[in-house]
Amino acid sequence: MKKARSVTAPRKFYISKGLFAELPKYTKTLGEKPYIIADPFIYERTVDEVGKAYDKSEIVEFGGENSQAEIDRHQEGYKNSGADFVVGIGGGKTMDNAKATAYYMDVPVVIFPTLAASDAPTTSVSVLYSEEGEFLQYMYLPDSVDVVLADLDILVTTPPEMFAAGIADGMASFIEGRVAFETDGENLHGFRSSYTGYGMVKFGYDTIRKYGKQAYEACKNNTVTNAFGRVVEATVYLSGAGTEAAGITAAHAVHNGMTAVEDLHGASHGEKVAFGMIVNLILEGFPDEDIFDLAHFYKEVGLPLTLEDLGLKEFKEEEWREVAKTACSEEDTMTNMALDVEPDDVYQSILFADHILQKVKDGYEYRA
């Protein structure tokens, strides 16, 4: 008997302006006292606004990496706090840490993203890194988060380059989810890619392509517009929940291999995934117009293009052969591709992706 198709999504998702100070209104069914893990850059504001909004709370600053040591630290902190549930306020690694901590403590978790830079808020996945920032593994959690709050007033302050990274991560959900769906591959929970997941990532991708440039300009100008709200919903909710139900393929596998390249540690998740998307299309044999169209869109929303733009100082063949080998691991998501992919295929596609992106960077305009 074939595996079931599945859909996993947050129990509740809210998107609006002005949600930060109203946090207790949306968590009252979960308990009275939250254990709040906050990113350093918003820690003081969290203490000042959210801490005062709750009658009692425990607010702890996130340590920087979602490593096992950091997860263990917060488990211990939660045990000693007398809290009822966990809240993660911050970027992707902070949110992943909150999800993992809540899982081990078997309590509800609330996610409050401060950056529209990835689909981490709405996925039941916690990406585990070493203390040095190298990707180790995905932790696939059995349940999704309980509440996600997307405050547009806060998210519009996302640095434009990070907002662009979120746009890329959102588009990858369709570029990869389409392949996983077409191959009847596995989604992030080990079940079959679902029609619902495919529909979500497709609608999210179409929304980003229609409104992404406008939303990027709104972010640059710190202005909450209709287009900005649409794209945030696409990148945060449709992408995250859709990815879980549809699945991922080469783009994220290449990203995972790239995390071992020290020069690229300064590049964000979405920026590396963007490069991986071009590799994904090259591996599939997509025509010129699709690959150059995507590359030009990257340029228009300010994404870094080449490996040099991502921080690479020197290309070392041995290092990138290892990236390709890691991407093809049987434990990673390259297995969802429609054809067998060998490490040399990935290596050659990485070289060609860099070449294509350099041409676009230099001003090449594709014409059919």
C-alpha positions as CSV (number, residue, x, y, z in Angstrom):
1,M,0.0,0.0,0.0
2,K,1.3,3.5,-0.9
3,K,2.1,6.0,1.8
4,A,-0.6,8.5,2.6
5,R,-0.3,12.1,1.3
6,S,-0.1,14.6,4.2
7,V,-0.5,18.2,5.2
8,T,1.0,19.7,8.3
9,A,0.4,23.3,9.3
10,P,0.3,25.7,12.3
11,R,-2.9,25.5,14.3
12,K,-3.3,29.3,14.1
13,F,-1.7,32.0,11.9
14,Y,-2.2,35.7,12.4
15,I,-0.9,38.5,10.2
16,S,-1.5,42.2,10.8
17,K,0.1,45.4,12.1
18,G,0.7,45.9,15.9
19,L,0.7,42.3,17.2
20,F,3.9,42.6,19.3
21,A,2.4,44.3,22.4
22,E,-0.8,42.2,22.1
23,L,1.0,38.9,22.3
24,P,-0.9,37.7,25.5
25,K,-4.2,38.1,23.6
26,Y,-3.2,35.3,21.2
27,T,-1.6,33.0,23.7
28,K,-4.2,33.0,26.5
29,T,-5.4,29.5,25.7
30,L,-1.9,28.1,26.2
31,G,-1.2,29.2,29.7
32,E,-0.3,32.1,31.9
33,K,3.5,32.2,31.9
34,P,5.6,32.0,28.7
35,Y,9.3,31.0,28.5
36,I,10.5,33.5,25.9
37,I,13.6,33.0,23.8
38,A,14.5,36.3,22.1
39,D,17.1,37.3,19.6
40,P,19.8,39.6,21.0
41,F,18.7,42.5,18.8
42,I,15.1,42.5,20.1
43,Y,15.8,41.2,23.6
44,E,15.5,44.6,25.4
45,R,12.4,45.5,23.5
46,T,10.9,42.1,24.4
47,V,11.6,42.7,28.1
48,D,10.2,46.2,27.9
49,E,7.0,45.5,25.9
50,V,6.2,41.8,26.0
51,G,7.5,41.3,29.5
52,K,5.2,44.1,30.8
53,A,2.2,42.7,28.8
54,Y,2.3,39.4,30.7
55,D,1.6,39.2,34.4
56,K,4.6,36.9,34.6
57,S,7.2,35.6,32.1
58,E,10.7,34.3,31.8
59,I,12.7,36.1,29.0
60,V,16.1,34.6,27.9
61,E,18.5,35.8,25.3
62,F,19.2,33.4,22.4
63,G,22.9,32.3,22.1
64,G,23.3,32.6,18.4
65,E,23.4,29.0,17.0
66,N,20.7,26.4,17.1
67,S,23.1,23.8,18.4
68,Q,22.4,20.9,20.7
69,A,24.2,22.7,23.5
70,E,21.9,25.7,23.0
71,I,18.8,23.5,23.0
72,D,20.0,21.8,26.1
73,R,20.5,25.2,27.8
74,H,16.9,26.2,27.1
75,Q,15.5,22.9,28.2
76,E,17.2,23.4,31.6
77,G,16.0,27.0,31.7
78,Y,12.4,26.0,30.9
79,K,12.4,23.3,33.7
80,N,13.5,25.9,36.2
81,S,11.1,28.6,35.0
82,G,7.7,27.2,35.9
83,A,6.4,28.3,32.5
84,D,3.5,26.9,30.6
85,F,4.7,27.2,27.0
86,V,7.6,28.4,24.9
87,V,7.7,31.6,22.7
88,G,10.4,32.2,20.1
89,I,11.0,35.8,19.0
90,G,13.6,36.5,16.4
91,G,15.1,35.0,13.2
92,G,15.2,31.5,11.9
93,K,17.7,29.9,14.3
94,T,15.9,31.5,17.3
95,M,12.6,30.1,16.1
96,D,14.1,26.7,15.4
97,N,15.5,26.7,18.9
98,A,12.2,27.5,20.4
99,K,10.5,24.7,18.4
100,A,13.1,22.2,19.5
101,T,12.9,23.3,23.2
102,A,9.1,23.0,23.2
103,Y,9.3,19.6,21.6
104,Y,11.6,18.2,24.2
105,M,9.6,19.7,27.0
106,D,6.3,18.5,25.4
107,V,4.6,22.0,25.6
108,P,3.0,24.4,23.1
109,V,5.2,26.8,21.1
110,V,4.4,30.3,19.8
111,I,6.5,31.7,17.0
112,F,7.0,35.5,16.5
113,P,9.3,36.1,13.5
114,T,11.1,39.4,13.5
115,L,12.5,38.9,9.9
116,A,10.6,38.0,6.8
117,A,13.7,36.1,5.7
118,S,12.7,32.4,5.5
119,D,9.7,30.0,6.0
120,A,11.1,28.8,9.4
121,P,8.1,30.3,11.3
122,T,5.5,27.9,9.9
123,T,7.5,24.7,9.5
124,S,7.7,21.8,12.0
125,V,11.4,21.5,11.3
126,S,14.3,22.6,13.4
127,V,17.6,22.8,11.6
128,L,20.4,21.7,13.8
129,Y,23.9,23.3,13.4
130,S,27.2,22.8,15.1
131,E,28.4,25.5,17.5
132,E,30.5,26.8,14.6
133,G,27.5,27.2,12.3
134,E,27.8,24.2,10.1
135,F,24.7,22.3,9.1
136,L,24.3,19.0,10.8
137,Q,20.8,17.7,10.3
138,Y,17.1,18.5,10.0
139,M,15.0,17.7,13.2
140,Y,11.6,16.7,11.8
141,L,9.2,17.4,14.7
142,P,5.9,15.4,14.9
143,D,3.7,18.4,15.2
144,S,3.6,21.9,13.8
145,V,3.7,25.0,16.0
146,D,0.6,26.2,17.9
147,V,0.5,29.9,17.0
148,V,2.4,32.1,14.5
149,L,2.1,35.9,14.6
150,A,3.4,38.0,11.7
151,D,3.5,41.6,12.7
152,L,3.9,43.7,9.6
153,D,5.1,46.7,11.5
154,I,8.1,44.7,12.7
155,L,8.6,42.6,9.5
156,V,8.8,45.7,7.3
157,T,12.0,46.7,9.2
158,T,13.6,43.5,7.9
159,P,16.9,44.6,6.1
160,P,16.1,44.5,2.4
161,E,18.7,42.0,1.7
162,M,17.2,39.6,4.2
163,F,13.7,40.3,2.8
164,A,15.1,39.3,-0.6
165,A,16.5,36.1,1.0
166,G,13.0,35.3,2.2
167,I,11.6,35.9,-1.2
168,A,14.1,33.4,-2.6
169,D,13.3,30.8,0.1
170,G,9.6,31.3,-0.7
171,M,10.1,30.7,-4.4
172,A,12.2,27.6,-3.8
173,S,9.2,26.0,-2.1
174,F,7.6,25.8,-5.6
175,I,10.7,25.1,-7.6
176,E,11.4,22.1,-5.4
177,G,7.9,21.2,-4.3
178,R,6.8,21.0,-8.0
179,V,9.5,18.3,-8.6
180,A,8.6,16.4,-5.4
181,F,5.0,16.4,-6.4
182,E,5.6,15.3,-10.0
183,T,7.8,12.4,-8.8
184,D,5.3,11.4,-6.1
185,G,8.2,12.0,-3.7
186,E,8.3,12.4,0.0
187,N,7.4,15.6,1.8
188,L,9.1,16.7,5.0
189,H,7.3,14.2,7.2
190,G,8.1,11.2,5.1
191,F,4.6,11.0,3.5
192,R,3.7,11.5,-0.1
193,S,3.7,15.0,-1.6
194,S,0.2,16.3,-1.4
195,Y,-2.1,18.2,-3.8
196,T,-2.7,20.8,-1.1
197,G,1.0,21.3,-0.6
198,Y,1.5,21.8,-4.3
199,G,-1.3,24.2,-4.5
200,M,0.0,26.3,-1.7
201,V,3.6,26.6,-3.0
202,K,2.3,27.3,-6.5
203,F,0.1,30.1,-5.3
204,G,2.9,31.4,-3.1
205,Y,5.3,31.5,-6.0
206,D,2.8,33.2,-8.3
207,T,2.2,35.8,-5.6
208,I,5.9,36.5,-5.1
209,R,6.5,36.9,-8.9
210,K,3.5,39.3,-9.2
211,Y,4.2,41.4,-6.2
212,G,7.8,40.6,-5.1
213,K,9.6,43.6,-6.7
214,Q,6.9,46.0,-5.3
215,A,7.1,44.4,-1.9
216,Y,10.9,44.6,-2.0
217,E,10.7,48.4,-2.7
218,A,8.2,48.8,0.1
219,C,10.6,47.1,2.5
220,K,13.4,49.3,1.4
221,N,11.2,52.3,2.2
222,N,9.9,50.9,5.5
223,T,6.3,51.1,4.2
224,V,3.6,48.5,4.9
225,T,1.6,48.2,1.7
226,N,-0.9,45.7,0.4
227,A,1.8,44.1,-1.8
228,F,4.2,43.8,1.2
229,G,1.5,42.0,3.2
230,R,0.7,39.6,0.3
231,V,4.4,38.7,-0.1
232,V,4.9,38.2,3.6
233,E,2.0,35.8,3.8
234,A,3.4,34.0,0.8
235,T,7.0,33.7,2.2
236,V,6.1,33.0,5.8
237,Y,2.9,30.9,5.6
238,L,2.3,29.5,2.1
239,S,5.9,28.7,1.7
240,G,6.4,27.1,5.1
241,A,3.2,25.0,5.3
242,G,3.3,24.3,1.6
243,T,6.9,23.0,1.7
244,E,6.1,20.6,4.5
245,A,3.2,19.1,2.5
246,A,5.0,19.2,-0.9
247,G,8.6,18.4,-0.2
248,I,12.0,19.8,-1.3
249,T,14.7,18.6,-3.7
250,A,18.1,19.9,-5.0
251,A,18.1,23.6,-4.0
252,H,18.1,22.9,-0.3
253,A,20.4,19.9,-0.6
254,V,22.9,22.2,-2.3
255,H,22.4,24.8,0.4
256,N,23.2,22.2,3.0
257,G,26.4,21.3,1.3
258,M,27.4,25.0,1.0
259,T,27.1,25.4,4.8
260,A,30.5,23.6,5.1
261,V,32.2,26.3,3.1
262,E,33.6,28.7,5.6
263,D,33.7,31.7,3.3
264,L,29.9,31.4,2.9
265,H,29.1,31.5,6.6
266,G,28.1,35.2,6.2
267,A,25.5,34.4,3.5
268,S,22.0,33.8,4.7
269,H,19.9,30.7,4.3
270,G,17.8,32.2,1.5
271,E,20.7,33.6,-0.4
272,K,22.4,30.2,-0.6
273,V,19.0,28.6,-1.5
274,A,18.7,31.1,-4.3
275,F,21.9,29.8,-5.8
276,G,20.7,26.3,-5.3
277,M,17.5,27.0,-7.2
278,I,19.5,27.8,-10.3
279,V,21.5,24.6,-9.8
280,N,18.1,22.8,-9.5
281,L,16.9,24.1,-12.8
282,I,20.1,23.3,-14.6
283,L,20.0,19.7,-13.2
284,E,16.5,19.4,-14.6
285,G,17.5,20.7,-18.0
286,F,15.2,23.8,-18.0
287,P,15.3,26.0,-21.1
288,D,17.2,29.3,-21.3
289,E,14.2,31.6,-20.7
290,D,13.3,30.1,-17.3
291,I,16.9,30.1,-16.0
292,F,17.7,33.6,-17.2
293,D,14.3,34.9,-16.1
294,L,14.8,33.7,-12.5
295,A,18.4,35.1,-12.5
296,H,17.2,38.5,-13.7
297,F,14.5,38.5,-11.0
298,Y,17.2,37.9,-8.4
299,K,19.1,40.9,-9.7
300,E,16.0,43.1,-9.5
301,V,15.3,42.3,-5.8
302,G,18.9,42.8,-4.8
303,L,19.9,39.1,-4.2
304,P,23.6,38.2,-4.4
305,L,24.2,36.3,-7.6
306,T,27.6,34.7,-7.9
307,L,29.6,32.6,-5.4
308,E,31.9,35.6,-5.0
309,D,28.8,37.7,-4.1
310,L,28.0,35.1,-1.4
311,G,31.5,35.6,0.1
312,L,33.7,33.1,-1.7
313,K,37.2,34.3,-1.8
314,E,38.8,31.4,-3.8
315,F,37.2,28.5,-5.6
316,K,38.8,25.3,-4.6
317,E,37.7,22.3,-6.7
318,E,38.2,19.8,-3.8
319,E,36.0,21.8,-1.5
320,W,33.2,22.1,-4.0
321,R,33.4,18.5,-5.0
322,E,32.7,17.9,-1.3
323,V,29.7,20.3,-1.4
324,A,28.3,18.2,-4.3
325,K,28.9,15.0,-2.5
326,T,27.1,16.2,0.6
327,A,24.2,17.4,-1.5
328,C,23.8,13.9,-2.9
329,S,23.7,12.2,0.4
330,E,21.0,9.5,0.7
331,E,20.0,11.3,3.9
332,D,19.3,14.6,2.1
333,T,16.5,15.7,-0.3
334,M,18.2,15.2,-3.6
335,T,16.5,11.8,-3.7
336,N,13.2,13.6,-4.6
337,M,14.6,14.6,-8.0
338,A,13.0,13.1,-11.1
339,L,16.3,11.6,-12.3
340,D,19.3,10.0,-10.6
341,V,21.8,12.8,-9.7
342,E,25.5,12.1,-9.2
343,P,27.9,14.3,-7.3
344,D,29.7,15.2,-10.6
345,D,26.3,16.4,-12.0
346,V,25.9,18.7,-9.1
347,Y,29.5,19.9,-9.3
348,Q,29.2,20.7,-13.0
349,S,25.8,22.5,-12.4
350,I,27.3,24.6,-9.6
351,L,30.1,25.7,-12.0
352,F,27.5,26.5,-14.7
353,A,25.2,28.3,-12.4
354,D,28.0,30.6,-11.3
355,H,28.8,31.3,-14.9
356,I,25.2,32.1,-15.8
357,L,24.8,34.4,-12.8
358,Q,28.1,36.2,-13.6
359,K,26.8,37.0,-17.1
360,V,23.6,38.4,-15.6
361,K,25.5,40.4,-13.1
362,D,27.6,41.8,-15.9
363,G,24.5,43.0,-17.7
364,Y,23.6,40.2,-20.1
365,E,20.0,40.4,-21.2
366,Y,18.4,37.2,-22.5
367,R,16.4,37.5,-25.6
368,A,14.6,34.4,-27.1
